[in-house]
Amino acid sequence: MNAAMACNRYWRLDAHPVGQDFAAALSLQTETPAPLADGEVRIAVDYLSMDAGTRMWMTGRTDGYQPPLALGSRMVGLVLGRVCESRAPGFAVGDLVRGFGQWAELAVVVPALAGLERIEGPLADPRDPFGVAGLNAWTAHIGVCDVAGLCAGQWLAVSAAAGATGVMACQIGRNLGAHVVGIAGGPDKCRYLTEVVGIDLALDYRAQDVSAALARIEGGVHAYFDNVGGALLDAVLPNMAHYGRVAVCGMVAGYDGAPLPGPSRFDQVLMRRLRIEGFFIPDVLASGGVFPAVLRDWAREGRLSMPFDQSEGIENVLVAYARMMGGANIGKTIVKVSR
Ligand SMILES: NC(=O)c1ccc[n+]([C@@H]2O[C@H](COP(=O)([O-])OP(=O)(O)OC[C@H]3O[C@@H](n4cnc5c(N)ncnc54)[C@H](OP(=O)(O)O)[C@@H]3O)[C@@H](O)[C@H]2O)c1
């Protein structure tokens, strides 16, 4: 272990956060790293990914898709960095890797449990494994194409449309020749979606009646890529086309506490003969899924891009996380971990 690795800083979950008060629940710890056990890899982290889904792991909720993190444990999240020590076959010092590690300068993982992948270069942008070549892009593709089965000419609605997963779903829909309506918080995000991403319509759910605006779409919405759940799902369901599909990607409106009630317009599933299906990218990773080649092609052609909301330094992780959960981000929220 060299001098740079003689100490490590990491974020520890001390309590269940209340609302957006992350500072009261997580603390930055310093340690002398322990020796690796057999089968482990140490990663010098370059970038940390801030993911909305991890908010649920901070609660005590036991019926989620992932068990809650035990209080007193290291906060878990996706990391991108270089292997600096390895006692695991298949991973060598210097390998660029991405996987589920910890909010830390030095992350220690068992590759199979972390879904650790070696990243082959060259990369147009070192952040691409969290951007156009990342799990948000892949998730969006699964939801739009495999789950919602979107076709050219149809209407796709996307919630949290200017966030990391949503902005990918919007571009995928646009690239497939669909009409896209993005639902997002605030005029800046809506302007970004129509003027930069080039989707047909953007609705500011904080200022507009989403249900009334969607009702003006003739024939209704054929596919809904839902990142939010709750009130927005209720606004969309009565405005779906007959035989429409809802791809349930996330329910961020309910991640900070008790599960969301509803949907209160569940009757529309029968009235409009809808299909609603949840999906989860780790299932696809575990079953050996392959990153869709079309996403790389679109990125190369300039038809898929990920804006980054980047913060600097491990000490600013909670600031970045609150930006993302509070909706200040456009695109992917990341932290550059500099040592
Ligand atoms: N199923 C899967 O495998 C999978 C994989 C990745 C992500 N996801 C899901 O995708 C969704 C987005 O995650 P992300 O990591 O890409 O984050 P993100 O969209 O970059 O950031 C989260 C966004 O959620 C919106 N938001 C937060 N609280 C909200 C609320 N109460 N009501 C409405 N909108 C709210 C905010 O945007 P506004 O300003 O628009 O409110 C915020 O920017 C999450 O639900 C996440 O669980 C699922």
The ligand as a Gaussian input file, in Angstrom:
#p B3LYP/6-31G(d) Opt

LIG

0 1
 N      -35.413000       0.437000     -11.893000
 C      -34.110000       0.633000     -11.983000
 O      -33.330000      -0.295000     -12.201000
 C      -33.565000       2.032000     -11.798000
 C      -32.236000       2.343000     -12.120000
 C      -31.814000       3.677000     -11.993000
 C      -32.685000       4.650000     -11.547000
 N      -33.960000       4.273000     -11.237000
 C      -34.951000       5.265000     -10.787000
 O      -34.936000       6.373000     -11.635000
 C      -35.410000       7.503000     -10.910000
 C      -34.435000       8.647000     -11.139000
 O      -33.220000       8.303000     -10.504000
 P      -31.840000       9.001000     -10.893000
 O      -30.822000       8.324000     -10.059000
 O      -31.708000       9.067000     -12.374000
 O      -32.014000      10.459000     -10.289000
 P      -32.273000      11.854000     -11.030000
 O      -33.495000      11.705000     -11.882000
 O      -31.032000      12.342000     -11.655000
 O      -32.584000      12.776000      -9.775000
 C      -33.741000      12.590000      -9.033000
 C      -34.853000      13.539000      -9.557000
 O      -36.082000      13.129000      -9.022000
 C      -36.951000      14.247000      -8.986000
 N      -37.669000      14.200000      -7.720000
 C      -37.173000      14.101000      -6.462000
 N      -38.159000      14.072000      -5.567000
 C      -39.306000      14.173000      -6.265000
 C      -40.681000      14.186000      -5.918000
 N      -41.088000      14.117000      -4.645000
 N      -41.608000      14.293000      -6.909000
 C      -41.226000      14.367000      -8.202000
 N      -39.941000      14.345000      -8.604000
 C      -38.996000      14.240000      -7.644000
 C      -36.098000      15.508000      -9.095000
 O      -36.376000      16.114000     -10.335000
 P      -37.518000      17.235000     -10.519000
 O      -36.835000      18.541000     -10.429000
 O      -38.055000      16.954000     -11.845000
 O      -38.493000      17.033000      -9.398000
 C      -34.671000      14.963000      -9.091000
 O      -33.832000      15.678000      -9.964000
 C      -35.518000       7.075000      -9.449000
 O      -36.864000       6.760000      -9.162000
 C      -34.663000       5.819000      -9.401000
 O      -35.047000       4.927000      -8.403000
 C      -34.409000       3.004000     -11.345000

